[in-house]
């Protein structure tokens, strides 16, 4: 059973447009370089799965039947290497290359859940085609209902792109049932508890659990810092967490901005705040928040 939003969703992923052999697009979602991904929805319906005779891979053109006739272990090895390359390409902003690599893996193994999830995350994080990302997540979960990365990422799609907090929480819970120690899910669920449900004690426990598993998890450090700063008024603790996040990733914009606000508004370190904002502008000069607020950090001589 697949739970989705109360809207029309084509549950058969069309990986390729058969006319031009490129990824099928939805013009409503232009291609954009994704943020570091994988980090907010009302009524639900139960959608019927596709018929047993249909497969989402029916729309993949036959390009020489890549991988046919080889043993399973060899195919899985090839897929794993392609997925590693796809992740690197995505992190470098080479979106088209990443898409092509995921598609190559899916032509080798049309039911490779990790490749299906990776492609869905790419579509989701770049706003390229959210409906197709959702269809891919749903099909991956029909193949493996306990695939933690897909459960977590589908929860993120519901939260961040459709504002469906109830749906997001449902899939975060399912992910934690499959793996109670999954760091990304603990972090994402904690952000929902902090920002939406205002269950700050539960959120703090989840952030601490995530950081116990991965002490350098940037989004967990930043999210926990926000909770300490805005809820607990623990400015020293928040400063330490933002510092750890920026030590791991000096270009992490949310941690940079939050630390700048902390310096300016609570620690009376206005020069340091201005310097951080200038640093953030060098990294992301088109950031809307920075465009609107950078001037307020300028220190008058």
Helices and strands as residue ranges (DSSP letters): E 2-5, E 16-17, E 22-23, E 44-47, G 56-59, H 72-91, H 95-108, H 113-125, H 130-143, H 148-156, I 157-161, H 162-162, H 165-178, H 183-192, I 193-197, H 200-213, H 218-227, I 228-232, H 235-248, H 253-265, H 270-283, H 288-293, G 294-297
